[in-house]
Amino acid sequence: MKLTLLFSVVVYATGGIVGVAGQFRGWQFAAFGIAAGVFVCLLEYPRSKRGKGTSIERTGQYCLTVCVKAFGPLTRNYYVRALLHAALCVPGGFMLATVLGCVCLGISSLIYLSAAIHGEHWEPILPRTDPPKRVGDSIKEPPQNPPPRPPPELRRKKADKLETAAYDNPMSVTVNE
């Protein structure tokens, strides 16, 4: 979900840059696209904590997590995010350079709406207060007993002579005809 949204924001902001640089008619919508793209990128960069399993935060995510967390339910609720993204994509539809970013942001808004309907919400990844238990500390010494090996008569013999190097099968093998 996040990758789709970040892609759409990059396309939206790039279209805005093209619109402003070209001074196309309605370039103010392109300037809005740049501002909206930067805002949504900053809002969406912090990863959410997963429901189960481990969550790894992105590089430099902590300071943005604190900012997003400060807005409380406005940024945690996916219904609010879906409405925000839908509202931000509307001005992009008035200019050709930002239409693709507008459509992508609208699709991302629908994805957020679907996630909100399924009960998902944004949870911050905060640093752990207790250090994680290391698995390697539980093993102090190597095992004392060697692993089980086959009896000496079943082990492979040295290949000095080809006739004696083959395995000796203790069971007789006969063909039933």
N, C-alpha and C positions, 0 to 999 in steps of 0.2 A: 504494500500500500504506500509506504513512504517513498519508495523509489519512483513510482509512477508520479507522485505528487512533486517530488524534487525535479524530475524531468520536465514536467509541465511548467513549473516555475521558471526553470532555465530557458525554456522555449518562449515563455511569455515575456521575460525580461529581455531576451535577445531580440524579439520582435519589437519591443519598446525602444531598444537602443537603435535599431534600424530606422524606426519611424521618427525618432527625434533627430538622428543624424541626417536623415534625408529631408527633414522639414516638410513631411507630407501634410496634406490637408488633414486637420484634426490631430496634429502631433501632440496635443495636450493629453489625449487618450493614451498615446505611447509613453508619455512621461509618467502617467498614472500606472501603466503596466510595469515600468521599471520599479517604481516605489512599491507596488503591490508584490512584485516578484521578490524583492529584497525582504519585505516584511514576512511573507509566507515562508521564505527560506529560513529566516531566523526563528520563526515559530515552529517549523517542522524539523529542524535539525536535531534536537534532542530526541533520542530514542525513548520509547516507553518500556516500562518493566513488563516482562512476559508473565502470563498467568502461571505457567509452570516451566521449570527448566532454568537455565542461567541466562542472565541478561548482561550483555557487554556494552558498555557505553562507548560512544564515538569519541574520537580525539577532540579535546576542548569542549566537551558537552556540558561540563559542570556549571560554568557561569551562565550559559543559556538555560539550563535546567532551573536554576534559581530564579531567573527572570520569568520563565513560563509558569513556574510553580506559584509565583507571587500573585498572578492574576486569578488564581483559584479556579472556581468552577467554569469560568469563561473559557479557559484553555483546556481543562480536563475533559469536558463534555464533548463528545464527538458530534452531537446534534448541533451545537453552537459552531463547531469548526466547519461542519458541512454548510451551514447557512453563511458563514463568513466567506468561505471559498466561492460559494455560488454568487454572493454579492460582489466579490472582487473580480470575478471573471466577466461580469456583464459589460463594463466599459471597454473591454478588449474586443468585443464584437463589432465595435463601430469603426475599426480600422483594419485594413487588410494585413498589415504587418504583424498584428497581434491576434489574429483570428485563430491560428493554430494553437497558440498558448491558451487562448480563451476556451477552446473546445477541450483541450487536455485538462485544464483546471476544473471545468465543469464535470468531466468524467471522474476526476479525483474527488470532487464534491459528492457525487453519487456513491462512490466507494466508501467515503466516510459515513454517509447516511446509512448505507447497508451495515457497516460495522456498528453504528450506534443502535440500529434496530436489533442487532444480535447481542446487545448488552456490553459491548466493549467500551473502555474509557482509557484515558491516558494516565499512567502512574509514573512518577519520576523515579529514576534510578539514583539512589543516594549511596554514598560511600558506606561500606560495611563498618560497623563499630567493633565487632569481634573478628579477629584474624581467622581466615579459613583453615580448617584442619588439614594438615598435609598427610597424604597417604604414606609417603616414604618414611615418616618418622616411626611408624608402627613396626617396621622391619629393622630390628637391631643387628641381628647376626644372620649369616647365610645358613641354609639348612645343613644339618650334620650328616644325614643319610643320603647316599647317592640315589638317583632315580632307579626304578626297577629295570633290570636287564634280563634278556632271555638266558636260559641255561647255556653253559659253555658248549655243549654239543650242538646246539642250534645256531650258534653264532657263525658268521661268515668266516671261512678259513682264508688264510693268506693265499694270494694268487701266484705262488711260485710255480706250481704245476697246474695246468689247466684242468686236468682230470680230477684232481683232488680239491680244486677250488670251489666246486659246485656245492650247493647245500645237500646235506644228507637228510632225506625225508625218513623219519622214523616209522611212518605208516606205509604199508605196502600199497602200491597203486596198481590195480589191475583193470583191464577193460572188460566189462560184461558184454558178451556177445550172444 
